[in-house]
Amino acid sequence: MRALLSLVLHQATTSRLSLGRGAGAQLRCVTSRMVAEFPHGQDLTEQFELYAAPDRADAVLPAGAAPRMLGQRKARGEVHRDGDWHRSVHVWLADNQGRLLLQQRSMEKDTNPGCWDVSCAGHITAGDDSLETAQRELEEEIGVKVELQALREAWLCTLPSQDVGNTEKHGSYICREFQDVYLLRSSSLTLDELTLGTGEVSAVKWLPGEEVLVAWKTADATYVRRDPHYQQVIADALKNDRQHKLG
């Protein structure tokens, strides 16, 4: 993992999530209650930049390559209706034990409600950049503040992803994204320090990276599906971190 840092946690002034712990107890999962308030559901009018389709949809973009902008913008609802390529961020948090922080998506989410997913993620709105979006999503979804430089050092890759499905609210969708994947490591982050965004996250938990990879490979329905090339990126990052520790 490329960035080792101390995360500055957002201290909410009201209704902060906190769980008591006995001596030596290990927190594995924490559920949100009355916490940070953010708008529920998707804003179908939110504008996204459009991008040209990748040469390959099943492989990480080559080093130095970037998605090619088309100079067009469309509303979120139209983008997911038409299957246009757009951009998003995926930020993973990990600890010194090789565990990954997973969030359980709120039941109010339009897609994959109640499923376990990346620590935090979000679409990049037209006019915004990847780093600022990653920074904002971390604070909105789990109450973590991180400097832009730490995120810059934590970037792993950009990869294409495609998903097709149906939602109760908006019907069928085709989601084609270029996902900027980040991996941050903290030696001190604990679950009871997190502030979960209402309407965004139902719970969070630490899980060994190997167990996350197994869940993906076995198509565990309680986890958001990830493509093989995405799985490989995370597997390689975890492997590289272990090698660094052994060295």
C-alpha positions as CSV (number, residue, x, y, z in Angstrom):
1,M,0.0,0.0,0.0
2,R,1.4,3.3,-1.1
3,A,0.4,5.7,1.6
4,L,1.1,5.4,5.3
5,L,-0.6,8.2,7.2
6,S,-2.5,9.3,10.3
7,L,-6.1,10.0,9.4
8,V,-7.6,13.1,10.9
9,L,-11.1,12.1,12.0
10,H,-14.1,14.4,11.8
11,Q,-15.4,15.1,15.3
12,A,-19.2,15.6,14.9
13,T,-20.6,18.0,17.4
14,T,-23.9,16.2,17.8
15,S,-25.0,12.5,17.8
16,R,-21.5,11.2,17.2
17,L,-21.3,7.4,16.8
18,S,-19.6,5.8,19.7
19,L,-19.5,2.2,21.1
20,G,-18.1,1.1,24.4
21,R,-15.4,-1.5,24.5
22,G,-14.2,-3.9,27.1
23,A,-10.5,-4.3,27.8
24,G,-8.9,-6.2,24.9
25,A,-12.2,-6.3,22.9
26,Q,-11.9,-6.0,19.1
27,L,-14.4,-4.0,17.2
28,R,-15.5,-5.8,14.0
29,C,-18.6,-3.9,12.9
30,V,-20.4,-0.7,13.9
31,T,-23.9,0.4,12.8
32,S,-24.9,3.9,12.1
33,R,-27.6,5.7,14.1
34,M,-28.3,9.4,14.1
35,V,-25.2,10.7,12.5
36,A,-24.1,13.1,9.7
37,E,-27.0,14.2,7.5
38,F,-26.6,14.2,3.7
39,P,-29.2,14.1,0.9
40,H,-30.8,10.7,0.4
41,G,-30.9,9.0,-2.9
42,Q,-29.5,10.1,-6.3
43,D,-29.8,13.5,-7.9
44,L,-30.7,12.5,-11.5
45,T,-30.0,16.0,-12.7
46,E,-26.3,16.0,-11.5
47,Q,-24.1,16.7,-14.5
48,F,-21.3,14.3,-15.5
49,E,-18.5,14.7,-18.1
50,L,-18.6,12.1,-20.8
51,Y,-15.6,10.1,-22.0
52,A,-14.6,8.0,-25.0
53,A,-14.9,4.2,-24.5
54,P,-11.7,2.5,-23.5
55,D,-9.7,0.3,-25.9
56,R,-10.2,-2.5,-23.4
57,A,-13.0,-2.7,-20.8
58,D,-11.3,-5.6,-19.0
59,A,-7.9,-4.1,-18.1
60,V,-6.4,-1.3,-16.1
61,L,-5.4,1.8,-18.1
62,P,-1.7,1.8,-19.0
63,A,0.6,4.0,-16.9
64,G,0.3,7.6,-17.9
65,A,-2.9,7.1,-19.9
66,A,-6.0,9.0,-19.0
67,P,-9.6,8.7,-20.1
68,R,-10.3,11.0,-23.1
69,M,-12.9,13.7,-22.5
70,L,-15.5,14.2,-25.3
71,G,-16.3,17.8,-24.3
72,Q,-19.9,16.9,-23.5
73,R,-22.0,16.8,-20.3
74,K,-25.2,14.9,-19.5
75,A,-27.4,14.5,-16.4
76,R,-26.8,11.4,-14.2
77,G,-30.2,9.9,-15.2
78,E,-29.5,10.2,-18.9
79,V,-25.9,8.9,-18.5
80,H,-27.1,5.7,-16.7
81,R,-30.0,5.3,-19.2
82,D,-27.7,5.5,-22.2
83,G,-24.6,3.8,-20.8
84,D,-22.2,6.7,-21.4
85,W,-18.7,6.5,-20.0
86,H,-18.1,8.8,-17.0
87,R,-15.8,8.8,-13.9
88,S,-15.9,7.9,-10.3
89,V,-13.5,7.4,-7.3
90,H,-13.0,4.4,-5.1
91,V,-11.1,4.9,-1.9
92,W,-10.0,1.9,0.2
93,L,-8.8,2.2,3.8
94,A,-6.6,-0.5,5.3
95,D,-4.9,-1.1,8.6
96,N,-1.5,-2.6,9.5
97,Q,-3.0,-6.1,9.8
98,G,-3.9,-6.2,6.1
99,R,-7.6,-5.6,6.8
100,L,-9.8,-3.5,4.6
101,L,-12.6,-1.2,5.8
102,L,-15.9,-2.1,4.2
103,Q,-19.1,-0.1,4.3
104,Q,-22.6,-1.6,4.1
105,R,-24.6,0.5,1.6
106,S,-27.7,2.1,3.0
107,M,-31.0,0.4,2.2
108,E,-32.0,3.8,0.8
109,K,-29.4,3.4,-2.0
110,D,-30.8,2.9,-5.5
111,T,-28.2,0.2,-6.4
112,N,-26.9,-2.7,-4.3
113,P,-28.8,-1.6,-1.1
114,G,-27.5,-3.4,2.0
115,C,-24.4,-4.9,0.2
116,W,-20.9,-4.6,1.5
117,D,-18.7,-2.3,-0.6
118,V,-15.5,-0.3,-0.9
119,S,-14.7,2.0,2.1
120,C,-16.1,5.0,0.2
121,A,-16.9,5.9,-3.4
122,G,-18.7,8.5,-5.5
123,H,-19.2,9.9,-9.0
124,I,-17.0,12.8,-10.2
125,T,-19.4,15.7,-10.9
126,A,-18.7,17.8,-14.0
127,G,-16.1,20.5,-13.1
128,D,-14.7,18.6,-10.2
129,D,-11.5,16.5,-10.1
130,S,-10.7,13.1,-8.8
131,L,-8.7,14.1,-5.7
132,E,-11.3,16.6,-4.5
133,T,-14.1,14.1,-5.0
134,A,-12.2,11.4,-3.1
135,Q,-11.6,13.8,-0.2
136,R,-15.2,15.0,-0.1
137,E,-16.6,11.4,-0.2
138,L,-14.4,10.3,2.6
139,E,-15.8,13.0,4.9
140,E,-19.4,12.7,3.8
141,E,-19.7,8.9,4.0
142,I,-17.5,8.0,6.9
143,G,-16.4,11.2,8.5
144,V,-12.7,11.0,7.7
145,K,-10.6,14.0,6.7
146,V,-7.5,13.4,4.6
147,E,-5.1,15.8,3.0
148,L,-5.0,15.9,-0.8
149,Q,-1.3,15.0,-0.9
150,A,-2.0,11.8,1.0
151,L,-4.6,10.9,-1.6
152,R,-2.3,11.8,-4.4
153,E,0.3,9.4,-3.0
154,A,-2.4,6.7,-2.5
155,W,-3.6,6.5,-6.1
156,L,-3.3,3.0,-7.5
157,C,-4.7,3.2,-11.0
158,T,-7.7,4.1,-13.2
159,L,-9.7,1.2,-14.6
160,P,-12.9,0.8,-16.6
161,S,-16.0,-0.9,-15.1
162,Q,-19.4,-1.9,-16.5
163,D,-22.5,-2.8,-14.6
164,V,-26.1,-3.4,-15.8
165,G,-29.1,-3.7,-13.5
166,N,-32.5,-2.5,-12.3
167,T,-33.6,-0.2,-9.5
168,E,-37.0,0.1,-7.9
169,K,-37.0,3.9,-8.1
170,H,-35.5,4.5,-11.6
171,G,-35.8,1.2,-13.5
172,S,-33.0,-0.2,-15.6
173,Y,-29.5,1.3,-15.8
174,I,-26.2,0.8,-17.6
175,C,-23.3,2.2,-15.6
176,R,-20.0,2.5,-17.4
177,E,-17.3,4.1,-15.3
178,F,-13.6,4.9,-15.3
179,Q,-12.8,4.3,-11.6
180,D,-9.9,6.0,-9.9
181,V,-8.8,3.6,-7.2
182,Y,-7.0,4.8,-4.1
183,L,-5.6,2.8,-1.1
184,L,-4.8,4.5,2.2
185,R,-3.4,2.8,5.2
186,S,-3.8,4.0,8.8
187,S,-2.1,2.6,11.9
188,S,-4.7,4.1,14.3
189,L,-8.1,4.3,12.7
190,T,-10.8,2.6,14.8
191,L,-14.5,2.0,13.9
192,D,-15.9,3.9,16.9
193,E,-14.2,7.1,15.6
194,L,-16.1,7.1,12.3
195,T,-19.2,9.2,11.6
196,L,-21.4,7.5,9.1
197,G,-23.5,9.5,6.6
198,T,-27.2,9.0,7.0
199,G,-28.7,7.6,3.8
200,E,-25.2,6.7,2.6
201,V,-23.8,4.0,4.9
202,S,-25.6,1.6,7.3
203,A,-22.5,0.0,8.9
204,V,-18.8,-0.4,8.6
205,K,-16.4,-3.3,9.4
206,W,-12.8,-4.4,9.2
207,L,-12.3,-7.6,7.2
208,P,-9.1,-9.3,6.2
209,G,-8.2,-8.5,2.6
210,E,-8.1,-12.2,1.7
211,E,-11.7,-12.7,2.8
212,V,-12.8,-9.8,0.7
213,L,-11.1,-11.3,-2.3
214,V,-12.7,-14.7,-1.7
215,A,-16.2,-13.0,-1.4
216,W,-15.6,-11.4,-4.9
217,K,-14.3,-14.6,-6.5
218,T,-17.2,-16.7,-5.2
219,A,-19.8,-14.0,-6.2
220,D,-21.0,-13.6,-2.7
221,A,-24.4,-11.8,-3.1
222,T,-23.9,-9.8,0.0
223,Y,-20.9,-7.9,-1.6
224,V,-21.0,-5.5,-4.5
225,R,-19.6,-7.4,-7.6
226,R,-16.1,-6.5,-8.8
227,D,-14.6,-7.3,-12.2
228,P,-11.5,-9.6,-12.3
229,H,-9.1,-6.8,-13.2
230,Y,-10.4,-4.8,-10.2
231,Q,-9.9,-7.8,-7.9
232,Q,-6.3,-8.1,-9.2
233,V,-5.5,-4.5,-8.4
234,I,-6.5,-4.9,-4.8
235,A,-4.8,-8.3,-4.5
236,D,-1.5,-6.9,-5.8
237,A,-1.7,-3.9,-3.5
238,L,-2.2,-6.2,-0.5
239,K,0.6,-8.4,-1.7
240,N,3.0,-5.5,-2.2
241,D,2.3,-4.3,1.3
242,R,3.1,-7.7,2.8
243,Q,6.4,-7.8,0.9
244,H,7.2,-4.3,2.2
245,K,6.7,-5.4,5.8
246,L,8.8,-8.5,5.3
247,G,11.6,-6.4,3.8
